[in-house]
Amino acid sequence: MDLRNAFILRVTELCDRENLTFYELAERAGIPRSTLKSALDPERGNPGLKTAGAIFRGLRVSAREFFDSELFL
C-alpha cells in the first residue's frame, strides 16, 4: 500500500473510532471541507505538513500516534 492510501485509511479509521464525520473533522481541524476532501482524494490527495498537522489536531492525536499503525509498516 502506498503512503497516500495508508494516510486516507488511517484518517478514516480514527474518524470511525470517534464517530466523527469528515465534515466534523474539517470543523475541528479548522480547515475548509474542500481542503480535507482534496487531502483525502485517493487519486490526487497529497496533504502538506500544515494540512496534515491540522488533521492530527482535529483527530486529537499526535503525529506519532497517527503514524503508530500497521498501515505505515
DANOR-V713109 format. One record per residue. N is the residue number from 0. SS is DSSP state (2 for helix, 1 for strand, 0 for the rest). PHI is phi in radians with two decimals (999 if undefined). Layout:
BEGIN
N:SS:PHI + N:SS:PHI
END
This chain:
BEGIN
0:0:999 + 1:0:-1.47 + 2:2:-1.08 + 3:2:-1.03 + 4:2:-1.19 + 5:2:-1.11 + 6:2:-1.06 + 7:2:-1.09 + 8:2:-1.12 + 9:2:-1.17 + 10:2:-1.06 + 11:2:-1.08 + 12:2:-1.05 + 13:2:-1.24 + 14:2:-1.13 + 15:2:-1.06 + 16:2:-1.05 + 17:0:-1.68 + 18:0:0.91 + 19:0:-2.00 + 20:0:-1.44 + 21:2:-1.10 + 22:2:-1.05 + 23:2:-1.14 + 24:2:-1.09 + 25:2:-1.03 + 26:2:-1.09 + 27:2:-1.07 + 28:2:-1.35 + 29:0:1.27 + 30:0:-2.17 + 31:0:-1.09 + 32:2:-1.02 + 33:2:-1.12 + 34:2:-1.16 + 35:2:-1.12 + 36:2:-1.03 + 37:2:-1.12 + 38:2:-1.12 + 39:0:-1.76 + 40:0:-1.37 + 41:0:-1.13 + 42:0:-1.49 + 43:0:-2.36 + 44:0:-1.08 + 45:0:-2.79 + 46:0:-1.14 + 47:0:-1.30 + 48:2:-1.07 + 49:2:-1.10 + 50:2:-1.16 + 51:2:-1.05 + 52:2:-1.07 + 53:2:-1.13 + 54:2:-1.11 + 55:2:-1.05 + 56:2:-1.09 + 57:2:-1.12 + 58:2:-1.46 + 59:0:1.07 + 60:0:-2.32 + 61:0:-1.41 + 62:2:-1.04 + 63:2:-1.06 + 64:2:-1.12 + 65:2:-1.05 + 66:2:-1.46 + 67:0:-1.44 + 68:0:-2.62 + 69:2:-1.03 + 70:2:-1.06 + 71:2:-1.78 + 72:0:-1.54
END
